[in-house]
């Protein structure tokens, strides 16, 4: 059985903290945003309706310690008007 490194455990804990923060935030709650962390570098992926939601997700992730850098790969695809 392979033992996980402390870095891997820390990365998973960081990603989980960011996911919780995104879920609880009024602008990003319920949005399909995936979070991955590796050595303090966080990558956000998913699709949102507005640029404001995209920026809110990035800013929120930046505030979580010990984030060193955020790579924001979230796409903005507005809901088509009916």
Jmol script that loads the backbone (N, CA, C; Angstrom):
load data "model"
ATOM      1  N   UNK A   1       0.846  -1.181   0.000  1.00  0.00           N
ATOM      2  CA  UNK A   1       0.000   0.000   0.000  1.00  0.00           C
ATOM      3  C   UNK A   1       0.887   1.239   0.000  1.00  0.00           C
ATOM      4  N   UNK A   2       0.633   2.139  -0.927  1.00  0.00           N
ATOM      5  CA  UNK A   2       1.452   3.341  -1.072  1.00  0.00           C
ATOM      6  C   UNK A   2       0.975   4.425  -0.116  1.00  0.00           C
ATOM      7  N   UNK A   3       1.898   5.017   0.591  1.00  0.00           N
ATOM      8  CA  UNK A   3       1.575   6.088   1.507  1.00  0.00           C
ATOM      9  C   UNK A   3       1.575   7.410   0.742  1.00  0.00           C
ATOM     10  N   UNK A   4       0.504   8.213   0.932  1.00  0.00           N
ATOM     11  CA  UNK A   4       0.442   9.505   0.259  1.00  0.00           C
ATOM     12  C   UNK A   4       1.447  10.458   0.895  1.00  0.00           C
ATOM     13  N   UNK A   5       2.085  11.270   0.057  1.00  0.00           N
ATOM     14  CA  UNK A   5       3.029  12.241   0.580  1.00  0.00           C
ATOM     15  C   UNK A   5       2.263  13.355   1.275  1.00  0.00           C
ATOM     16  N   UNK A   6       2.948  14.060   2.172  1.00  0.00           N
ATOM     17  CA  UNK A   6       2.290  15.160   2.866  1.00  0.00           C
ATOM     18  C   UNK A   6       1.898  16.247   1.877  1.00  0.00           C
ATOM     19  N   UNK A   7       2.666  16.400   0.796  1.00  0.00           N
ATOM     20  CA  UNK A   7       2.345  17.398  -0.218  1.00  0.00           C
ATOM     21  C   UNK A   7       1.017  17.073  -0.885  1.00  0.00           C
ATOM     22  N   UNK A   8       0.789  15.809  -1.200  1.00  0.00           N
ATOM     23  CA  UNK A   8      -0.463  15.391  -1.829  1.00  0.00           C
ATOM     24  C   UNK A   8      -1.638  15.637  -0.885  1.00  0.00           C
ATOM     25  N   UNK A   9      -1.472  15.309   0.363  1.00  0.00           N
ATOM     26  CA  UNK A   9      -2.526  15.514   1.348  1.00  0.00           C
ATOM     27  C   UNK A   9      -2.808  17.008   1.503  1.00  0.00           C
ATOM     28  N   UNK A  10      -1.770  17.824   1.537  1.00  0.00           N
ATOM     29  CA  UNK A  10      -1.938  19.274   1.646  1.00  0.00           C
ATOM     30  C   UNK A  10      -2.642  19.838   0.407  1.00  0.00           C
ATOM     31  N   UNK A  11      -2.281  19.340  -0.768  1.00  0.00           N
ATOM     32  CA  UNK A  11      -2.929  19.787  -2.006  1.00  0.00           C
ATOM     33  C   UNK A  11      -4.420  19.454  -1.986  1.00  0.00           C
ATOM     34  N   UNK A  12      -4.749  18.251  -1.569  1.00  0.00           N
ATOM     35  CA  UNK A  12      -6.153  17.837  -1.509  1.00  0.00           C
ATOM     36  C   UNK A  12      -6.919  18.677  -0.496  1.00  0.00           C
ATOM     37  N   UNK A  13      -6.297  18.965   0.647  1.00  0.00           N
ATOM     38  CA  UNK A  13      -6.955  19.783   1.668  1.00  0.00           C
ATOM     39  C   UNK A  13      -7.182  21.209   1.158  1.00  0.00           C
ATOM     40  N   UNK A  14      -6.202  21.752   0.450  1.00  0.00           N
ATOM     41  CA  UNK A  14      -6.328  23.095  -0.116  1.00  0.00           C
ATOM     42  C   UNK A  14      -7.463  23.136  -1.139  1.00  0.00           C
ATOM     43  N   UNK A  15      -7.503  22.166  -2.043  1.00  0.00           N
ATOM     44  CA  UNK A  15      -8.557  22.106  -3.054  1.00  0.00           C
ATOM     45  C   UNK A  15      -9.931  21.998  -2.384  1.00  0.00           C
ATOM     46  N   UNK A  16     -10.026  21.211  -1.336  1.00  0.00           N
ATOM     47  CA  UNK A  16     -11.291  21.056  -0.618  1.00  0.00           C
ATOM     48  C   UNK A  16     -11.717  22.365   0.029  1.00  0.00           C
ATOM     49  N   UNK A  17     -10.786  23.088   0.648  1.00  0.00           N
ATOM     50  CA  UNK A  17     -11.123  24.381   1.265  1.00  0.00           C
ATOM     51  C   UNK A  17     -11.646  25.366   0.212  1.00  0.00           C
ATOM     52  N   UNK A  18     -11.029  25.365  -0.954  1.00  0.00           N
ATOM     53  CA  UNK A  18     -11.462  26.272  -2.021  1.00  0.00           C
ATOM     54  C   UNK A  18     -12.841  25.865  -2.540  1.00  0.00           C
ATOM     55  N   UNK A  19     -13.067  24.566  -2.725  1.00  0.00           N
ATOM     56  CA  UNK A  19     -14.380  24.092  -3.185  1.00  0.00           C
ATOM     57  C   UNK A  19     -15.482  24.515  -2.215  1.00  0.00           C
ATOM     58  N   UNK A  20     -15.213  24.390  -0.931  1.00  0.00           N
ATOM     59  CA  UNK A  20     -16.197  24.784   0.085  1.00  0.00           C
ATOM     60  C   UNK A  20     -16.445  26.284   0.017  1.00  0.00           C
ATOM     61  N   UNK A  21     -15.384  27.068  -0.099  1.00  0.00           N
ATOM     62  CA  UNK A  21     -15.534  28.523  -0.189  1.00  0.00           C
ATOM     63  C   UNK A  21     -16.338  28.917  -1.426  1.00  0.00           C
ATOM     64  N   UNK A  22     -16.073  28.262  -2.559  1.00  0.00           N
ATOM     65  CA  UNK A  22     -16.823  28.546  -3.786  1.00  0.00           C
ATOM     66  C   UNK A  22     -18.297  28.193  -3.612  1.00  0.00           C
ATOM     67  N   UNK A  23     -18.564  27.066  -2.984  1.00  0.00           N
ATOM     68  CA  UNK A  23     -19.937  26.610  -2.787  1.00  0.00           C
ATOM     69  C   UNK A  23     -20.718  27.559  -1.883  1.00  0.00           C
ATOM     70  N   UNK A  24     -20.036  28.145  -0.890  1.00  0.00           N
ATOM     71  CA  UNK A  24     -20.708  29.002   0.082  1.00  0.00           C
ATOM     72  C   UNK A  24     -20.818  30.459  -0.367  1.00  0.00           C
ATOM     73  N   UNK A  25     -20.101  30.841  -1.421  1.00  0.00           N
ATOM     74  CA  UNK A  25     -20.114  32.232  -1.892  1.00  0.00           C
ATOM     75  C   UNK A  25     -21.368  32.495  -2.728  1.00  0.00           C
ATOM     76  N   UNK A  26     -21.944  33.690  -2.575  1.00  0.00           N
ATOM     77  CA  UNK A  26     -23.207  34.005  -3.253  1.00  0.00           C
ATOM     78  C   UNK A  26     -23.087  34.004  -4.777  1.00  0.00           C
ATOM     79  N   UNK A  27     -21.947  34.407  -5.324  1.00  0.00           N
ATOM     80  CA  UNK A  27     -21.797  34.459  -6.788  1.00  0.00           C
ATOM     81  C   UNK A  27     -21.377  33.138  -7.410  1.00  0.00           C
ATOM     82  N   UNK A  28     -20.734  32.276  -6.639  1.00  0.00           N
ATOM     83  CA  UNK A  28     -20.182  31.057  -7.217  1.00  0.00           C
ATOM     84  C   UNK A  28     -20.844  29.774  -6.708  1.00  0.00           C
ATOM     85  N   UNK A  29     -21.714  29.890  -5.731  1.00  0.00           N
ATOM     86  CA  UNK A  29     -22.385  28.710  -5.178  1.00  0.00           C
ATOM     87  C   UNK A  29     -23.181  27.978  -6.237  1.00  0.00           C
ATOM     88  N   UNK A  30     -23.012  26.677  -6.335  1.00  0.00           N
ATOM     89  CA  UNK A  30     -23.762  25.877  -7.283  1.00  0.00           C
ATOM     90  C   UNK A  30     -23.194  25.844  -8.692  1.00  0.00           C
ATOM     91  N   UNK A  31     -22.125  26.577  -8.938  1.00  0.00           N
ATOM     92  CA  UNK A  31     -21.535  26.572 -10.278  1.00  0.00           C
ATOM     93  C   UNK A  31     -20.608  25.374 -10.451  1.00  0.00           C
ATOM     94  N   UNK A  32     -20.558  24.801 -11.651  1.00  0.00           N
ATOM     95  CA  UNK A  32     -19.713  23.626 -11.889  1.00  0.00           C
ATOM     96  C   UNK A  32     -18.248  24.017 -12.093  1.00  0.00           C
ATOM     97  N   UNK A  33     -17.562  24.312 -10.986  1.00  0.00           N
ATOM     98  CA  UNK A  33     -16.154  24.701 -11.055  1.00  0.00           C
ATOM     99  C   UNK A  33     -15.320  23.608 -10.386  1.00  0.00           C
ATOM    100  N   UNK A  34     -14.399  23.044 -11.150  1.00  0.00           N
ATOM    101  CA  UNK A  34     -13.493  22.016 -10.634  1.00  0.00           C
ATOM    102  C   UNK A  34     -12.237  22.704 -10.105  1.00  0.00           C
ATOM    103  N   UNK A  35     -11.708  22.202  -9.013  1.00  0.00           N
ATOM    104  CA  UNK A  35     -10.528  22.787  -8.380  1.00  0.00           C
ATOM    105  C   UNK A  35      -9.460  21.718  -8.228  1.00  0.00           C
ATOM    106  N   UNK A  36      -8.257  22.038  -8.708  1.00  0.00           N
ATOM    107  CA  UNK A  36      -7.105  21.156  -8.498  1.00  0.00           C
ATOM    108  C   UNK A  36      -5.981  22.001  -7.916  1.00  0.00           C
ATOM    109  N   UNK A  37      -5.209  21.408  -7.023  1.00  0.00           N
ATOM    110  CA  UNK A  37      -4.091  22.122  -6.405  1.00  0.00           C
ATOM    111  C   UNK A  37      -2.843  21.257  -6.466  1.00  0.00           C
ATOM    112  N   UNK A  38      -1.716  21.907  -6.729  1.00  0.00           N
ATOM    113  CA  UNK A  38      -0.433  21.214  -6.732  1.00  0.00           C
ATOM    114  C   UNK A  38       0.638  22.192  -6.281  1.00  0.00           C
ATOM    115  N   UNK A  39       1.196  21.926  -5.121  1.00  0.00           N
ATOM    116  CA  UNK A  39       2.249  22.769  -4.545  1.00  0.00           C
ATOM    117  C   UNK A  39       1.841  24.240  -4.459  1.00  0.00           C
ATOM    118  N   UNK A  40       0.596  24.492  -4.071  1.00  0.00           N
ATOM    119  CA  UNK A  40       0.120  25.858  -3.900  1.00  0.00           C
ATOM    120  C   UNK A  40      -0.371  26.528  -5.167  1.00  0.00           C
ATOM    121  N   UNK A  41      -0.257  25.849  -6.309  1.00  0.00           N
ATOM    122  CA  UNK A  41      -0.774  26.382  -7.567  1.00  0.00           C
ATOM    123  C   UNK A  41      -2.144  25.750  -7.806  1.00  0.00           C
ATOM    124  N   UNK A  42      -3.152  26.605  -7.907  1.00  0.00           N
ATOM    125  CA  UNK A  42      -4.536  26.149  -8.028  1.00  0.00           C
ATOM    126  C   UNK A  42      -5.016  26.359  -9.458  1.00  0.00           C
ATOM    127  N   UNK A  43      -5.643  25.336 -10.008  1.00  0.00           N
ATOM    128  CA  UNK A  43      -6.237  25.438 -11.338  1.00  0.00           C
ATOM    129  C   UNK A  43      -7.743  25.314 -11.195  1.00  0.00           C
ATOM    130  N   UNK A  44      -8.450  26.308 -11.761  1.00  0.00           N
ATOM    131  CA  UNK A  44      -9.911  26.311 -11.773  1.00  0.00           C
ATOM    132  C   UNK A  44     -10.370  25.984 -13.183  1.00  0.00           C
ATOM    133  N   UNK A  45     -11.340  25.068 -13.301  1.00  0.00           N
ATOM    134  CA  UNK A  45     -11.910  24.714 -14.603  1.00  0.00           C
ATOM    135  C   UNK A  45     -13.418  24.616 -14.460  1.00  0.00           C
ATOM    136  N   UNK A  46     -14.106  24.920 -15.522  1.00  0.00           N
ATOM    137  CA  UNK A  46     -15.550  24.795 -15.517  1.00  0.00           C
ATOM    138  C   UNK A  46     -16.164  25.796 -16.468  1.00  0.00           C
ATOM    139  N   UNK A  47     -17.447  26.030 -16.279  1.00  0.00           N
ATOM    140  CA  UNK A  47     -18.179  26.930 -17.155  1.00  0.00           C
ATOM    141  C   UNK A  47     -19.157  27.731 -16.307  1.00  0.00           C
ATOM    142  N   UNK A  48     -19.150  29.052 -16.491  1.00  0.00           N
ATOM    143  CA  UNK A  48     -20.046  29.936 -15.761  1.00  0.00           C
ATOM    144  C   UNK A  48     -20.789  30.832 -16.742  1.00  0.00           C
ATOM    145  N   UNK A  49     -21.766  31.571 -16.234  1.00  0.00           N
ATOM    146  CA  UNK A  49     -22.603  32.410 -17.086  1.00  0.00           C
ATOM    147  C   UNK A  49     -22.030  33.801 -17.345  1.00  0.00           C
ATOM    148  N   UNK A  50     -21.232  34.320 -16.394  1.00  0.00           N
ATOM    149  CA  UNK A  50     -20.759  35.700 -16.525  1.00  0.00           C
ATOM    150  C   UNK A  50     -19.273  35.828 -16.191  1.00  0.00           C
ATOM    151  N   UNK A  51     -18.665  36.887 -16.716  1.00  0.00           N
ATOM    152  CA  UNK A  51     -17.270  37.189 -16.397  1.00  0.00           C
ATOM    153  C   UNK A  51     -17.130  37.503 -14.898  1.00  0.00           C
ATOM    154  N   UNK A  52     -18.159  38.100 -14.309  1.00  0.00           N
ATOM    155  CA  UNK A  52     -18.128  38.409 -12.880  1.00  0.00           C
ATOM    156  C   UNK A  52     -18.012  37.141 -12.040  1.00  0.00           C
ATOM    157  N   UNK A  53     -18.724  36.085 -12.442  1.00  0.00           N
ATOM    158  CA  UNK A  53     -18.636  34.809 -11.728  1.00  0.00           C
ATOM    159  C   UNK A  53     -17.243  34.217 -11.882  1.00  0.00           C
ATOM    160  N   UNK A  54     -16.693  34.314 -13.074  1.00  0.00           N
ATOM    161  CA  UNK A  54     -15.347  33.804 -13.340  1.00  0.00           C
ATOM    162  C   UNK A  54     -14.326  34.522 -12.452  1.00  0.00           C
ATOM    163  N   UNK A  55     -14.410  35.846 -12.402  1.00  0.00           N
ATOM    164  CA  UNK A  55     -13.475  36.628 -11.593  1.00  0.00           C
ATOM    165  C   UNK A  55     -13.681  36.396 -10.098  1.00  0.00           C
ATOM    166  N   UNK A  56     -14.930  36.244  -9.679  1.00  0.00           N
ATOM    167  CA  UNK A  56     -15.218  35.983  -8.268  1.00  0.00           C
ATOM    168  C   UNK A  56     -14.581  34.666  -7.825  1.00  0.00           C
ATOM    169  N   UNK A  57     -14.652  33.656  -8.672  1.00  0.00           N
ATOM    170  CA  UNK A  57     -14.050  32.360  -8.347  1.00  0.00           C
ATOM    171  C   UNK A  57     -12.541  32.500  -8.183  1.00  0.00           C
ATOM    172  N   UNK A  58     -11.912  33.236  -9.088  1.00  0.00           N
ATOM    173  CA  UNK A  58     -10.463  33.427  -9.012  1.00  0.00           C
ATOM    174  C   UNK A  58     -10.065  34.196  -7.760  1.00  0.00           C
ATOM    175  N   UNK A  59     -10.759  35.288  -7.490  1.00  0.00           N
ATOM    176  CA  UNK A  59     -10.438  36.101  -6.313  1.00  0.00           C
ATOM    177  C   UNK A  59     -10.627  35.316  -5.022  1.00  0.00           C
ATOM    178  N   UNK A  60     -11.679  34.531  -4.967  1.00  0.00           N
ATOM    179  CA  UNK A  60     -11.933  33.719  -3.784  1.00  0.00           C
ATOM    180  C   UNK A  60     -10.816  32.701  -3.578  1.00  0.00           C
ATOM    181  N   UNK A  61     -10.393  32.050  -4.643  1.00  0.00           N
ATOM    182  CA  UNK A  61      -9.309  31.062  -4.545  1.00  0.00           C
ATOM    183  C   UNK A  61      -8.009  31.722  -4.093  1.00  0.00           C
ATOM    184  N   UNK A  62      -7.731  32.928  -4.586  1.00  0.00           N
ATOM    185  CA  UNK A  62      -6.503  33.635  -4.209  1.00  0.00           C
ATOM    186  C   UNK A  62      -6.423  33.930  -2.717  1.00  0.00           C
ATOM    187  N   UNK A  63      -7.569  34.100  -2.076  1.00  0.00           N
ATOM    188  CA  UNK A  63      -7.597  34.462  -0.648  1.00  0.00           C
ATOM    189  C   UNK A  63      -7.332  33.286   0.285  1.00  0.00           C
ATOM    190  N   UNK A  64      -7.414  32.068  -0.233  1.00  0.00           N
ATOM    191  CA  UNK A  64      -7.231  30.879   0.606  1.00  0.00           C
ATOM    192  C   UNK A  64      -5.730  30.611   0.732  1.00  0.00           C
ATOM    193  N   UNK A  65      -5.262  30.509   1.960  1.00  0.00           N
ATOM    194  CA  UNK A  65      -3.845  30.232   2.184  1.00  0.00           C
ATOM    195  C   UNK A  65      -3.617  28.736   2.128  1.00  0.00           C
ATOM    196  N   UNK A  66      -2.546  28.247   1.606  1.00  0.00           N
ATOM    197  CA  UNK A  66      -1.345  28.913   1.099  1.00  0.00           C
ATOM    198  C   UNK A  66      -1.293  28.969  -0.430  1.00  0.00           C
ATOM    199  N   UNK A  67      -2.322  29.488  -1.087  1.00  0.00           N
ATOM    200  CA  UNK A  67      -2.330  29.596  -2.544  1.00  0.00           C
ATOM    201  C   UNK A  67      -1.210  30.533  -2.994  1.00  0.00           C
ATOM    202  N   UNK A  68      -0.398  30.038  -3.925  1.00  0.00           N
ATOM    203  CA  UNK A  68       0.693  30.840  -4.489  1.00  0.00           C
ATOM    204  C   UNK A  68       0.285  31.481  -5.811  1.00  0.00           C
ATOM    205  N   UNK A  69      -0.529  30.755  -6.572  1.00  0.00           N
ATOM    206  CA  UNK A  69      -0.908  31.219  -7.910  1.00  0.00           C
ATOM    207  C   UNK A  69      -2.206  30.531  -8.313  1.00  0.00           C
ATOM    208  N   UNK A  70      -3.048  31.249  -9.078  1.00  0.00           N
ATOM    209  CA  UNK A  70      -4.295  30.680  -9.581  1.00  0.00           C
ATOM    210  C   UNK A  70      -4.271  30.696 -11.105  1.00  0.00           C
ATOM    211  N   UNK A  71      -4.509  29.542 -11.697  1.00  0.00           N
ATOM    212  CA  UNK A  71      -4.661  29.423 -13.141  1.00  0.00           C
ATOM    213  C   UNK A  71      -6.158  29.298 -13.388  1.00  0.00           C
ATOM    214  N   UNK A  72      -6.727  30.328 -13.976  1.00  0.00           N
ATOM    215  CA  UNK A  72      -8.172  30.371 -14.174  1.00  0.00           C
ATOM    216  C   UNK A  72      -8.516  29.933 -15.595  1.00  0.00           C
ATOM    217  N   UNK A  73      -8.981  28.698 -15.724  1.00  0.00           N
ATOM    218  CA  UNK A  73      -9.379  28.152 -17.014  1.00  0.00           C
ATOM    219  C   UNK A  73     -10.898  28.009 -17.112  1.00  0.00           C
ATOM    220  N   UNK A  74     -11.607  28.810 -16.317  1.00  0.00           N
ATOM    221  CA  UNK A  74     -13.062  28.781 -16.331  1.00  0.00           C
ATOM    222  C   UNK A  74     -13.551  29.515 -17.575  1.00  0.00           C
ATOM    223  N   UNK A  75     -14.446  28.873 -18.314  1.00  0.00           N
ATOM    224  CA  UNK A  75     -15.036  29.472 -19.511  1.00  0.00           C
ATOM    225  C   UNK A  75     -16.305  30.227 -19.155  1.00  0.00           C
ATOM    226  N   UNK A  76     -16.551  31.314 -19.881  1.00  0.00           N
ATOM    227  CA  UNK A  76     -17.793  32.066 -19.735  1.00  0.00           C
ATOM    228  C   UNK A  76     -18.659  31.750 -20.938  1.00  0.00           C
ATOM    229  N   UNK A  77     -19.810  31.158 -20.671  1.00  0.00           N
ATOM    230  CA  UNK A  77     -20.774  30.826 -21.722  1.00  0.00           C
ATOM    231  C   UNK A  77     -22.147  31.275 -21.254  1.00  0.00           C
ATOM    232  N   UNK A  78     -22.531  32.502 -21.612  1.00  0.00           N
ATOM    233  CA  UNK A  78     -23.822  33.025 -21.161  1.00  0.00           C
ATOM    234  C   UNK A  78     -24.982  32.147 -21.614  1.00  0.00           C
ATOM    235  N   UNK A  79     -25.991  32.084 -20.762  1.00  0.00           N
ATOM    236  CA  UNK A  79     -27.200  31.353 -21.096  1.00  0.00           C
ATOM    237  C   UNK A  79     -27.868  32.102 -22.250  1.00  0.00           C
ATOM    238  N   UNK A  80     -28.209  31.400 -23.299  1.00  0.00           N
ATOM    239  CA  UNK A  80     -28.851  32.027 -24.460  1.00  0.00           C
ATOM    240  C   UNK A  80     -30.199  32.609 -24.054  1.00  0.00           C
ATOM    241  N   UNK A  81     -30.453  33.811 -24.519  1.00  0.00           N
ATOM    242  CA  UNK A  81     -31.738  34.448 -24.227  1.00  0.00           C
ATOM    243  C   UNK A  81     -32.842  33.716 -24.968  1.00  0.00           C
ATOM    244  N   UNK A  82     -33.941  33.573 -24.311  1.00  0.00           N
ATOM    245  CA  UNK A  82     -35.065  32.826 -24.893  1.00  0.00           C
ATOM    246  C   UNK A  82     -36.047  33.758 -25.544  1.00  0.00           C
TER     247      UNK A  82
END
end "model"
wireframe off; spacefill off
backbone 0.3
color backbone group
